[in-house]
Each structure stands twice: as C-alpha cells, then as structure tokens.
C-alpha cells in the first residue's frame, strides 16, 4: 500500500496534500482560495458559465485592481504548494496578459510571484481565449505573445460554442506554427458530436472537461484512439449542474472505457475544492477504489512530465 492510498483510506486530507500530484486545469485568477479574505463558504450552484461569472463579480470586489490581482495569482501558486502539485497548467486569460505593458513584463511579474511561494513548481503556462471573441479581434497580438517562448499551450474557455468551432481554426493553426499544445473547454455543456468536431478541426492535444462524451460510445472510442487526455473537475461539474452527485459523475465510465483522465481543480476560489479534496471526494463517494485513484494520480504525473519534456525539446 502506498502512502497515498493509505492516506485516502484513512481520509487524512493533510497527508493527501503532501503527496506529489498534478493539476492540468487551473484558472490563474480563481485557482486559489485567498484565505486572507472572507471566503464564501456557502455552496453555490450555477445554471451557466455567465451566471457563475456574474456571481464572481458580485462577490469578490476585494480582488479588483492590481493588489487584488496579486492576491489571486499568489493564492493560485500557494494552492499548488499546499497540495503537493508538481506540474501545473495554469491558464492566463488574454485580457490578463494584455493588461501589462508587454509580454516580457507579464512574464517577469508572474515569475516573481511564483518564486515567492512555489519556486519548485513546474509551471506550464497557457493563454486562454474566449469563446465569445472572434479570431480577428485577437489576431494582432498573437505573434508577440507566442514568440516570447513562455506560453506552452492555448485554451478556449467561457460559454461553450458561443461562436462556431470553425471561427477558431486560424487560432489553432497559429498555435501549431509555434508548436504549442492545443487544448479546449468542450463537452462540458456541448454534445459528443461537437467534441469530435473540435478534435478534427482544431487538432486537439487535450480536452478540459469533455464529460458529455460518455453519452456516445463513438465519441469515447474516438477520444481513446486519438489518445487525448481529459482533465476532469468533478466539483466544478456538480456546481455548474452538469452532474448531480459525485457518485453519478461520468469520470467512472470514462475510466472504465480506457480514456486517460486526470483530476484537476478548475476554480478553487469559486468551488472551494483543491485537487487533494477532489481525490478524497471521489473515494468517499464510492466512485473509485484507492488503488484506482493512485493509478490516475501516477498517470497524470506522467502525462504532465511528458508534456513538459516535449515542450523543452521544442524550445531548446
């Protein structure tokens, strides 16, 4: 029995936090709990991404401005340190990056904050674009951001399918030019067919969520054949009313169909759950045995390590 499985069996969250794991889906400004603020402990459920965004704006005025941004980013890195995170794909919005005078200034600022609380963390930064914003409106800044060599991946987040998938083909082709890893939020709300379409049109390497694929065996088979990992965020899916309970979460079916899944946090500031908490949630609700969760943990670390090694080879 490993230390991780023993900690899970005994429901010892502090020991679970100490053991190496990864977080391949964390949004930068909502990735930590900001314990120095009055954290909203009530459990909130949302009918849409837009409703969640509005709730966040209404409830976290303390996090506005430069000082608030610093607190949010520091909290995201501190959350990694506190939960044994070795590799983290942290998603920075395009708006965040453009709020700085230059890409160089942004990179240096993030590095200073990271090194103050998570010096040993392997950060895999990605830039996240918005489903609501057409390619033509972001095209002008891509070369400056991508050519700096710091960004490792791109993502598309926000209200899923607000614009057609076809709108973003040029964005993903541009990412290919810079050999960036191509990721997307899809299958969180949309259909299995839209997952397949996104993989085909955008040449995806990873999917954030993708849980609707369980409704179609063809979609699951396609994801499995393409060897595309799904980064699953159980509490996020419950609070956004995509899943009723942990016990009913489709991660079990995905795992049983040999789809590579990782367990991620998404937005701890909003949902109040770290990656460590998510492992314990899945065990305590009878979704997985401890040995299965340990395998998911180890597989996730290997995916992240291969990801990082591949990126390093590209940038050398």
SETI-571123 format. One line per field, with one value per residue (C-alpha): residue number from 0; residue in three letters; x, y, z. Coordinates in nm, 2 decimals. Example, Ala and Ser with C-alpha at 12.3 -4.5 7.8 and 13.67 -1.06 7.14 Angstrom:
n c(0	1)
res c(ALA	SER)
east c(1.23	1.37)
north c(-0.45	-0.11)
up c(0.78	0.71)
***
This chain:
n c(0	1	2	3	4	5	6	7	8	9	10	11	12	13	14	15	16	17	18	19	20	21	22	23	24	25	26	27	28	29	30	31	32	33	34	35	36	37	38	39	40	41	42	43	44	45	46	47	48	49	50	51	52	53	54	55	56	57	58	59	60	61	62	63	64	65	66	67	68	69	70	71	72	73	74	75	76	77	78	79	80	81	82	83	84	85	86	87	88	89	90	91	92	93	94	95	96	97	98	99	100	101	102	103	104	105	106	107	108	109	110	111	112	113	114	115	116	117	118	119	120	121	122	123	124	125	126	127	128	129	130	131	132	133	134	135	136	137	138	139	140	141	142	143	144	145	146	147	148	149	150	151	152	153	154	155	156	157	158	159	160	161	162	163	164	165	166	167	168	169	170	171	172	173	174	175	176	177	178	179	180	181	182	183	184	185	186	187	188	189	190	191	192	193	194	195	196	197	198	199	200	201	202	203	204	205	206	207	208	209	210	211	212	213	214	215	216	217	218	219	220	221	222	223	224	225	226	227	228	229	230	231	232	233	234	235	236	237	238	239	240	241	242	243	244	245	246	247	248	249	250	251	252	253	254	255	256	257	258	259	260	261	262	263	264	265	266	267	268	269	270	271	272	273	274	275	276	277	278	279	280	281	282	283	284	285	286	287	288	289	290	291	292	293	294	295	296	297	298	299	300	301	302	303	304	305	306	307	308	309	310	311	312	313	314	315)
res c(UNK	UNK	UNK	UNK	UNK	UNK	UNK	UNK	UNK	UNK	UNK	UNK	UNK	UNK	UNK	UNK	UNK	UNK	UNK	UNK	UNK	UNK	UNK	UNK	UNK	UNK	UNK	UNK	UNK	UNK	UNK	UNK	UNK	UNK	UNK	UNK	UNK	UNK	UNK	UNK	UNK	UNK	UNK	UNK	UNK	UNK	UNK	UNK	UNK	UNK	UNK	UNK	UNK	UNK	UNK	UNK	UNK	UNK	UNK	UNK	UNK	UNK	UNK	UNK	UNK	UNK	UNK	UNK	UNK	UNK	UNK	UNK	UNK	UNK	UNK	UNK	UNK	UNK	UNK	UNK	UNK	UNK	UNK	UNK	UNK	UNK	UNK	UNK	UNK	UNK	UNK	UNK	UNK	UNK	UNK	UNK	UNK	UNK	UNK	UNK	UNK	UNK	UNK	UNK	UNK	UNK	UNK	UNK	UNK	UNK	UNK	UNK	UNK	UNK	UNK	UNK	UNK	UNK	UNK	UNK	UNK	UNK	UNK	UNK	UNK	UNK	UNK	UNK	UNK	UNK	UNK	UNK	UNK	UNK	UNK	UNK	UNK	UNK	UNK	UNK	UNK	UNK	UNK	UNK	UNK	UNK	UNK	UNK	UNK	UNK	UNK	UNK	UNK	UNK	UNK	UNK	UNK	UNK	UNK	UNK	UNK	UNK	UNK	UNK	UNK	UNK	UNK	UNK	UNK	UNK	UNK	UNK	UNK	UNK	UNK	UNK	UNK	UNK	UNK	UNK	UNK	UNK	UNK	UNK	UNK	UNK	UNK	UNK	UNK	UNK	UNK	UNK	UNK	UNK	UNK	UNK	UNK	UNK	UNK	UNK	UNK	UNK	UNK	UNK	UNK	UNK	UNK	UNK	UNK	UNK	UNK	UNK	UNK	UNK	UNK	UNK	UNK	UNK	UNK	UNK	UNK	UNK	UNK	UNK	UNK	UNK	UNK	UNK	UNK	UNK	UNK	UNK	UNK	UNK	UNK	UNK	UNK	UNK	UNK	UNK	UNK	UNK	UNK	UNK	UNK	UNK	UNK	UNK	UNK	UNK	UNK	UNK	UNK	UNK	UNK	UNK	UNK	UNK	UNK	UNK	UNK	UNK	UNK	UNK	UNK	UNK	UNK	UNK	UNK	UNK	UNK	UNK	UNK	UNK	UNK	UNK	UNK	UNK	UNK	UNK	UNK	UNK	UNK	UNK	UNK	UNK	UNK	UNK	UNK	UNK	UNK	UNK	UNK	UNK	UNK	UNK	UNK	UNK	UNK	UNK	UNK	UNK	UNK	UNK	UNK	UNK	UNK	UNK	UNK	UNK	UNK	UNK	UNK	UNK	UNK	UNK)
east c(0.00	0.14	0.14	-0.13	-0.37	-0.32	-0.40	-0.71	-0.83	-0.78	-0.94	-0.63	-0.66	-0.33	-0.13	-0.30	-0.19	0.17	0.19	0.30	0.03	-0.05	-0.32	-0.36	-0.66	-0.64	-0.75	-0.50	-0.73	-0.96	-0.71	-0.66	-0.88	-0.73	-0.76	-0.67	-1.01	-1.35	-1.40	-1.76	-1.82	-2.18	-2.23	-2.33	-2.48	-2.50	-2.71	-2.44	-2.09	-2.24	-2.42	-2.10	-1.91	-2.17	-2.17	-1.79	-1.80	-2.07	-1.90	-1.52	-1.49	-1.18	-1.00	-1.02	-0.73	-0.35	-0.34	-0.64	-0.48	-0.16	-0.36	-0.54	-0.22	-0.03	-0.32	-0.32	0.05	0.01	-0.27	-0.02	0.24	-0.02	-0.14	0.18	0.14	0.45	0.32	0.05	-0.11	-0.22	-0.45	-0.39	-0.66	-0.56	-0.71	-0.47	-0.16	-0.27	-0.32	0.06	0.28	0.45	0.47	0.81	0.68	0.40	0.64	0.87	0.59	0.44	0.78	0.84	0.51	0.55	0.90	0.78	0.55	0.61	0.97	0.99	0.66	0.69	0.46	0.31	0.15	-0.12	-0.31	-0.69	-0.90	-1.28	-1.54	-1.72	-1.44	-1.38	-1.03	-1.00	-1.01	-0.71	-0.50	-0.30	-0.12	-0.06	0.30	0.42	0.27	0.37	0.72	0.83	0.86	0.70	0.35	0.32	-0.04	-0.36	-0.71	-1.06	-1.29	-1.60	-1.96	-1.90	-1.98	-2.07	-1.92	-1.89	-1.58	-1.48	-1.42	-1.11	-0.94	-0.69	-0.61	-0.52	-0.32	-0.12	-0.06	0.07	0.32	0.46	0.43	0.20	-0.01	-0.37	-0.64	-1.01	-1.31	-1.56	-1.80	-1.86	-2.20	-2.19	-2.27	-2.04	-2.05	-1.91	-1.62	-1.54	-1.58	-1.34	-1.08	-1.10	-1.10	-0.86	-0.62	-0.65	-0.40	-0.60	-0.96	-1.07	-1.39	-1.52	-1.77	-2.05	-1.85	-2.00	-2.33	-2.19	-1.97	-1.83	-1.71	-1.54	-1.38	-1.26	-1.10	-0.94	-0.80	-0.66	-0.51	-0.64	-0.64	-0.95	-0.88	-1.18	-1.30	-1.57	-1.69	-1.70	-1.93	-2.16	-2.18	-2.25	-2.53	-2.38	-2.37	-2.60	-2.36	-2.00	-2.14	-2.30	-2.00	-1.91	-1.54	-1.60	-1.74	-1.46	-1.20	-1.38	-1.36	-0.98	-0.99	-0.69	-0.83	-0.66	-0.82	-0.80	-0.92	-1.05	-1.16	-1.08	-1.17	-1.53	-1.58	-1.36	-1.20	-0.83	-0.71	-0.64	-1.01	-1.12	-0.94	-1.09	-1.44	-1.42	-1.31	-1.55	-1.84	-1.75	-1.66	-1.31	-1.11	-0.79	-0.57	-0.75	-0.71	-0.34	-0.31	-0.49	-0.26	0.05	-0.07	-0.15	0.20	0.34	0.12	0.24	0.61	0.59	0.42	0.69	0.97	0.82	0.79	1.15	1.27	1.08	1.22	1.58)
north c(0.00	0.34	0.65	0.80	0.50	0.48	0.85	0.81	0.50	0.70	1.01	1.21	1.52	1.68	1.37	1.35	1.71	1.62	1.36	1.45	1.51	1.74	1.99	2.02	2.26	2.56	2.92	3.17	3.42	3.17	2.90	2.96	3.02	3.36	3.27	3.62	3.73	3.64	3.32	3.25	2.91	2.87	2.61	2.78	2.62	2.79	2.74	2.87	3.00	3.35	3.32	3.20	3.49	3.74	3.58	3.61	3.98	4.05	3.87	3.94	4.32	4.28	4.12	4.41	4.62	4.55	4.44	4.21	4.06	3.99	3.82	3.60	3.49	3.43	3.23	3.01	2.93	2.88	2.63	2.43	2.43	2.33	2.04	1.87	1.99	1.91	2.02	2.28	2.40	2.75	2.93	3.30	3.49	3.70	4.00	3.94	3.94	4.25	4.44	4.46	4.69	4.40	4.02	4.05	4.25	4.00	3.70	3.86	3.96	3.61	3.46	3.68	3.59	3.22	3.21	3.37	3.08	2.79	2.81	2.43	2.41	2.32	2.58	2.51	2.84	2.87	3.16	3.12	3.28	3.34	3.15	3.49	3.67	3.63	3.54	3.87	4.06	3.88	3.81	4.13	4.02	3.65	3.67	3.89	3.66	3.33	3.43	3.50	3.12	3.13	3.01	2.63	2.59	2.76	2.71	2.83	2.89	3.07	3.00	2.69	2.72	3.09	3.11	2.82	2.60	2.69	3.05	2.94	2.72	3.01	3.05	2.68	2.69	2.98	2.78	2.49	2.73	2.79	2.42	2.50	2.23	2.27	2.25	2.35	2.36	2.14	1.87	2.05	2.16	2.07	1.74	1.44	1.53	1.87	1.71	1.50	1.81	2.01	1.74	1.71	2.08	2.20	1.91	1.90	1.75	1.77	1.85	2.02	1.85	1.65	1.47	1.47	1.21	0.94	0.98	0.84	0.53	0.65	0.97	0.78	0.54	0.84	1.01	0.68	0.62	0.97	0.92	1.26	1.31	1.46	1.69	1.63	1.87	1.69	1.96	2.22	1.99	1.95	2.32	2.40	2.14	1.91	1.63	1.57	1.40	1.27	0.91	0.98	1.16	1.02	1.00	0.64	0.55	0.73	0.54	0.21	0.28	0.33	0.70	0.88	1.10	1.34	1.51	1.89	2.18	2.43	2.72	2.66	3.02	2.96	2.59	2.56	2.23	2.16	1.86	1.68	1.74	1.60	1.28	1.24	1.33	1.06	0.80	0.89	0.88	0.54	0.64	0.48	0.24	0.39	0.18	0.33	0.68	0.62	0.50	0.81	1.02	0.85	0.85	1.22	1.30	1.10	1.29	1.62	1.51	1.40	1.73	1.93	1.72	1.77	2.14	2.16	1.98	2.23	2.53	2.42)
up c(0.00	-0.10	0.13	-0.10	-0.08	0.30	0.34	0.13	0.32	0.65	0.50	0.61	0.39	0.52	0.43	0.09	0.03	0.09	-0.18	-0.54	-0.79	-1.08	-1.18	-1.55	-1.54	-1.31	-1.40	-1.27	-1.11	-0.95	-0.87	-0.50	-0.20	-0.09	0.28	0.38	0.25	0.39	0.19	0.08	0.23	0.11	-0.16	-0.48	-0.79	-1.13	-1.44	-1.68	-1.71	-1.74	-1.41	-1.24	-1.39	-1.26	-0.91	-0.90	-1.00	-0.74	-0.45	-0.48	-0.50	-0.27	-0.56	-0.80	-0.91	-0.90	-0.53	-0.58	-0.89	-0.69	-0.42	-0.67	-0.85	-0.53	-0.39	-0.70	-0.66	-0.29	-0.36	-0.56	-0.29	-0.02	-0.23	-0.35	-0.71	-0.91	-1.25	-1.31	-1.63	-1.52	-1.76	-1.80	-2.00	-2.29	-2.11	-1.81	-2.04	-2.23	-1.91	-1.88	-2.09	-2.26	-2.27	-2.11	-1.82	-1.76	-1.77	-1.52	-1.28	-1.28	-1.22	-0.92	-0.76	-0.84	-0.69	-0.37	-0.28	-0.53	-0.65	-0.72	-0.92	-1.28	-1.43	-1.78	-1.86	-2.12	-2.27	-2.27	-2.54	-2.50	-2.70	-2.74	-2.91	-3.28	-3.41	-3.59	-3.26	-3.11	-3.42	-3.38	-3.06	-3.11	-3.25	-2.97	-2.71	-2.87	-2.99	-2.63	-2.58	-2.24	-2.33	-2.36	-2.46	-2.57	-2.45	-2.54	-2.24	-2.14	-2.27	-2.48	-2.85	-2.82	-3.17	-3.41	-3.38	-3.73	-3.61	-3.42	-3.68	-3.76	-3.39	-3.36	-3.68	-3.54	-3.22	-3.44	-3.60	-3.25	-3.16	-2.87	-2.70	-2.82	-2.55	-2.53	-2.29	-2.47	-2.38	-2.05	-2.19	-2.55	-2.73	-2.80	-3.17	-3.10	-2.92	-3.22	-3.45	-3.23	-3.23	-3.61	-3.70	-3.43	-3.40	-3.02	-2.78	-2.46	-2.35	-2.04	-1.92	-2.22	-1.99	-2.24	-2.44	-2.21	-2.40	-2.72	-2.75	-3.08	-2.92	-2.64	-2.89	-3.10	-2.79	-2.69	-3.04	-3.05	-2.70	-2.59	-2.21	-2.04	-1.75	-1.52	-1.25	-1.05	-0.82	-1.10	-1.30	-1.00	-0.91	-1.28	-1.27	-1.53	-1.28	-0.98	-0.74	-0.72	-0.73	-1.07	-1.22	-1.56	-1.48	-1.37	-1.71	-1.89	-1.68	-1.75	-2.12	-2.10	-2.16	-2.00	-1.73	-1.49	-1.19	-1.18	-0.97	-1.22	-0.99	-0.61	-0.53	-0.65	-0.58	-0.26	-0.37	-0.43	-0.63	-0.30	-0.20	-0.53	-0.48	-0.14	-0.27	-0.54	-0.28	-0.01	-0.25	-0.38	-0.73	-0.72	-0.51	-0.36	-0.60	-0.90	-0.77	-0.72	-1.08	-1.20	-0.99	-1.13	-1.49	-1.45	-1.34	-1.63	-1.88	-1.73	-1.73	-2.10	-2.18	-2.02	-2.18	-2.52	-2.47	-2.35	-2.67	-2.88	-2.71	-2.70)
***
